[in-house]
Each structure stands twice: as structure tokens, then as C-alpha cells.
């Protein structure tokens, strides 16, 4: 790595730029995260068209939606986080954004399953460099009393990115008359332009410093330190098993409605889910951060109890959305689920940063995402696809997919249980983190 990439020492007074600039950086990083989810989500939205064009079964689609993307995404994130704790994070994000956007555009030229799988691996490699350095930057720009709210704003990139992917598909497909390949190319190219905007308008912020010891914690030291924090594990497993279900839903829901409710025009379906993600899901993400920070002033348990309660309400709604015969009632119930599941993002990401040593924040996020994506991103879409394919011969493709999605109740119950368990540990671990940071 060139010397010009290294971060110069800066004074504590220079750590906090103006609020306007901090908000601008947060908006740009949120846009980057939105492109992350546009490129991640688009294959699930286009799934029915890809299935027909390339002659794939549900198991192959599951591998493309889940494991192929997560294969190196989960592994590469660790060394990238190590770099992000030492070198210019803006450059890392910019290069990563260019890579994943480029591979998404190239996916439009895939002629078979294996070509598309390799390109999805490339998208995953690029996206591994997005969130760890972004979380680290946000944590340097916003103190812990604002962190859940700031990370909730950043997490709005998820619903807004998914919304944009749905709208782009609806626009370019035009009811199915256009090629899915055009959509892939169209959503990939703008990411390269955003990378240039990031590079030329955002400066690497000053890092939080420690009073004693090294400014960057060693790899194994940081990993061992993080793994000893019970709340860190509880929140990590809670979001992992919750996202196992959410990733499966997001990548299979269009296939579900196309098969179970074939009378609903697909372009209309795409627009509806774009609106649902951009409103209900986004509102849940935003309120999750705001409520957690406000409630957290009274008790730190709020950061774990809020996801617990939100999931308790949302999960039954999801199950019944699969069973009801009326398509609008089904979409309404699923909307409640999306609203509730959005609430755990801000609190979880805030805990991953707040409980981490200041010189291992990017590593904390990378390790968090490593566990999250091994379980959720790699497992959710893939397992649902494999199960659906195995049941299709006896149940038919429609009922097989409904049954496979119904089994998501199990990981959701595990998620609720681990969030609640974390709420019993968080007060102690929060105070312990403050004590250790004072000693560093």
C-alpha cells in the first residue's frame, strides 16, 4: 500500500467537522449503501425472467441469490476492514463501489448459470469493501449519543436501494417486454459515477484516537476482544437469524407472488414493492434508530428490547401473508413485517460500534457482517431455493415455494430469543466498554 494512502495524525479538535458537512458525508455514504442493495437485490427481482431465459431451477437460483454472492463477500470483508482501520477509507469505498457496480453491469452479458455465478462472486468481492469503512467513518463523525440515529440513516440505503431496484426493473422491463440484461447494465453503470462523486467531494475524516497504546489494534487482539462481549454476540446473532429470513424474503418474494397470485401484473407488483420498501421499511429503519437513542437515555436495554418487540409483532404477520388468499391482504401483512424488521438495523449496528474499541471499529463491523452474511446472506436465499426445488416434484413449484418460505419461522424465533438474551447483558457490557475505552 502506498505511503500516500496512510492516515496522518490529526488533533482531537479537528475530529468533528461542521454538522452540515457531516450530514453531507452521511448522505453520500447512504447513497453508496443504496447502490450496494440495488446491485445485491436486482437478481432476486429479475429472478422469474432469468429462470426462463437461462432455464434454471429454484436450487440454481438459490445459489445465485445467496451463496455465490456471499462466498467471498464474507471472507474478503475481514482483510478490507484491517486496511480500513489503517488506511484511507474513502479510497477503499470508492474502489469497492466501482468494482461491484462494474460486475453488476457485466452480469447483463452472462449466457449461462456459471458465467452469472462468477460475476455474482465479483459483485460480492466489491461489496465487501462498503460497510466496514463506512461504519467506521460514521462512528468518527457522530458520537455515541447520536450513533444509532446516524447508522439508521445510513441503513436507509437498504430500503431505498431495494426501492430503486424495483422501480428500475419496472421501468426497463415495461411489463416484461424488455430484456432483464438491460436492467442489469442500467443499474450497474451509475455506481461508477457515484464513486467519482465520493472521491472528489468527501475527505477522509480524522479518526478517534486512544490515549494509550497503539492507534490500530492488532487483528487477533481485536477479534479476541470483540468475541468476549456477550451483547456483541447477542445482537450479532439476532440480526443474523432475522436477516436469514429477510434476505430469503427479499430474493424470493417476487417469485412467490408470480406463482401464488399470477393474476397480479408483474410490473404493478414491482411498483408496489418499491413503494412498500421506500415507505414502510424505510420508516421502520429510521424509527428504529430514533427510538433506540431516545429510549436508550433511560435504559441501554432499549437497543435490544426494541428489535425483540418489533419482531414479535412482525413475524406472525409474515407467516399469515403467505397463507391468505387475497393478494392485497397478503401485501398488507408483509408490509407490517417489513416495517418491524427494519427497526433492528440501527440499534444492532450502533452496538457493534459502541461496544468495540475505537481502534477496531471497522474490524467490529467486518466481523459482525462476517457472521451475519455467513448465516443470512449465504444461507437464507440458498436454503429456501434448495428446499423449494426438492419439494417441487411432489407439491408443484408454487406450493413448494410457499412451504419453504413458511419454514423461516424457525430462524425468526431464534432471532427474537437472542435479542431478548442480549437485553439482559447490555447494561453491564456498555459500562465495561466505557471503562475499557477510558483505559485505552
Secondary structure, DSSP 8 states (H G I E B T S, - for coil): --GGGB-----GGGS---HHHHHHHHHHHHHHHHHHHHHHHHHHHTHHHHHHHHT--HHHHHHHHTHHHHHHHHHHHHHHHHHHTTB-HHHHHHHHHHHHHHHHHHHTT--SHHHHHHHHHHHHHHHTTTHHHHHHHHHHHS-TTTHHHHHHHHHHHHHHHHHHHHHHHHHHHGGGTS-HHHHHHHHHHHHHHHHHHHHHH---------SSS-SS--HHHHHHHHHT-HHHHHHHHHHHHHHHHHHHHHHHHHHHHHHH-TTS-HHHHHHHHHHHIIIIIHHHHHHHHHHHHHHHTT-TTHHHHHHHHHHHHHHHHHHHHHH-S-HHHHHHHHHHHHHHHHTHHHHHHHHHHHTS-GGGHHHHHHHHHHHHIIIIITTHHHHHHHHHHHHHHHH-HHHHHHHHHHTTHHHHHHHHHHHHHHHTTHHHHHHHHHHHHHH-
